[in-house]
Amino acid sequence: MKVELCEDAQELNFLITRMKDLLVDYMQQSRQSDGLLVDYKEPDELERIMDFSLPDQGVGPEGIFPTITQTLQYNVNTFSPRFMDKLYAGSSPIGVMAELLLAGLNGNSHVYHVSPVFTLMEVHVTRALAKLFGFQGDRAGGLSCPGGSASNQLAMITARNALFPEIKRHGYFPRPPTKLLQELEREGYRPYFGPAAESSTYGKLVAFTSIAGHYSLEKSAVIAGLGTENIVGVPCDSFGALVPSELERLIQEHIALGHTPFFINVTAGTTVLGAFDPIRPCAEIAKKYNCWLHVDGSWGGCTIFVPELAKTLLDGSELADSLTVNPHKMLQTSLQCSLLLVQDTSIFPRANALKANYLFHGQTHDLGDGTLGCGRRSDAVKLFLGWRYYGKLGYQARIEKSLSNVNRFLELLAQDDFRGQRIQMLRLGSDDDDDDDDDVDVVDVNDVRRGGRDKTKPSLLQICFWYRPRASRLIDWRGTEQIWREESVEQQQETLSSTTVDHDTSLEKSAALSPSLSAASLASSVSVQSSESSMSSAPGTPILTTISMHSKATRAATTEAATATTTTTTTTTTTTTTRDYGVILTDPQEREEAKAWMERVTKAIHARIRARGKFMIDYAPLGACLPIFFRVVLNPPTIRELDLVQLVEEILECGEAVADMVPIPKCCRAF
Ligand SMILES: *Cc1c(COP(=O)(O)O)cnc(C)c1O
């Protein structure tokens, strides 16, 4: 006997069947090589095309579909392997289905008894993931949060409340800074700051993260009432990874001021470059100074599924007090899925629970009690189902596929000498850090490891480069010491004096006077130029023998000559290096001009690529002295060779098309 469907079931059946066809078709479209992933419209245009008004009379099941079809048309098809704009990309089929399950059940994971299965899935998947990171205890596990920023925020507040439980109740009243007290006393005042501050066990709380860390740490400080000034930016090495000795130095400085360092954030996979801060040495420092060690692995944390990588990139993860990981980025679970893992999950209710006993009746599986919220989406379910579906090895294979795409893309770019150097890779650091001597920039996935690896290559799935217009000359933009050390000029002076390059220092001195060019970058550029100029006169002459202050014109000429020589000497075996990173613009004004021009070029190409709708890539800035550069994220494992080949063509085509529209400043013109 056929059971008559209830009204809602009938309606759902109609909607979901129609939607299923649309979605399957949408997924199919995303893989067509001539298909578009966006029909991009500016907001006012889109307002004209679509109807965003809200009616008094509902449109009903039939009437809703025109809106849905238009949404599919004008929103971005992130299922496309050509969506390379962001760290997240389209979901996987099981990701969509898991989301459908969540939508279908509409369960709330604050208390166990309204979502028993979802709750246990969250408990089990966070426990399993925590174990992968090496968290040992029986109570290792975590919570899902609405995004990486929210996970970082929960980490900071949990840390603060765990270390200083009184703040939860009394509010935040730090002891006044030592220096202020001393000054007041010297002036004969007997300051009184109120009972809370007088009896405070802590000074002004300060947290540490690298200057390449994510801004959510600062947001967390805003929310926690600590203030952004108290998130201390730790300098990075030339490749964007935190320098532990700098971390310790800054901690000591703050202690001397009477402040209380309490939280260290280590980024595993920075947002722009994908750099990994070294966890282990930071963990030692955290222990020494009684700080909470948090690892922000929002982006790079998922490399835990690739043991070969994790062994080095995530070395020391087992020492973290808390760790954020976003499966919605590298594992293609649907947005959002972010987890905060800890060594002992009982810390969450201890640090954050209030006495909301109308909701929480003492069941330890009531996960909501440990959060800063109330009702919560069961996002962990998506990782649970995805993990069951693909297995740990399946996830590993997917990430490895993306890593091999990075290799392949770099090979493609390197072909024909980076298309006659139209494509200029973002280079950071100096030749001293370059430990391979072939002139093809190819990253070896198996070689991505701290120490032995070539740090001039991408650490993860981001590829950064510029397009160089044909009639311009190649400009060496390195100046990374400056970028990473912007905030500590004194430190930079030290680097300057310790540079052990044997040459006329007048060039460095002028660089030191120039606000936009660092001595360290000059030192490296000088070595490049000298090798090349010596190449043109006496092949095989050791680098760094006869370097003197060139005038701008002679240096330019030398470089041009070197470029010419490079092409003829690449086949000989006499050269120490055949790399040409271009001319250094030492004049600050010229450098500014060049930077502004390059930024216009990059933005024009970016706009054109987006308007054409075949690819989506983004650009990013890095420090004050580099022009913005393209950042392509090869995250979707669905990216095919064809997509990579066509991406190179797309960049070159759009580059050719816009280059003439942006006049080249004199200092950047080819001779
Ligand atoms: C993406 C990212 C975040 C923020 O994650 P959301 O889920 O977007 O809030 C935090 N830290 C790092 C390093 C990231 O890359």
The ligand as a Gaussian input file, in Angstrom:
#p B3LYP/6-31G(d) Opt

LIG

0 1
 C       42.170000      31.140000       7.104000
 C       42.981000      31.358000       8.298000
 C       42.397000      31.740000       9.516000
 C       40.943000      32.102000       9.620000
 O       40.097000      31.047000       9.363000
 P       38.534000      31.346000       9.077000
 O       37.918000      30.008000       9.064000
 O       38.477000      32.038000       7.759000
 O       38.041000      32.224000      10.177000
 C       43.209000      31.842000      10.620000
 N       44.523000      31.604000      10.539000
 C       45.125000      31.253000       9.386000
 C       46.587000      30.988000       9.370000
 C       44.378000      31.132000       8.227000
 O       44.981000      30.830000       7.064000

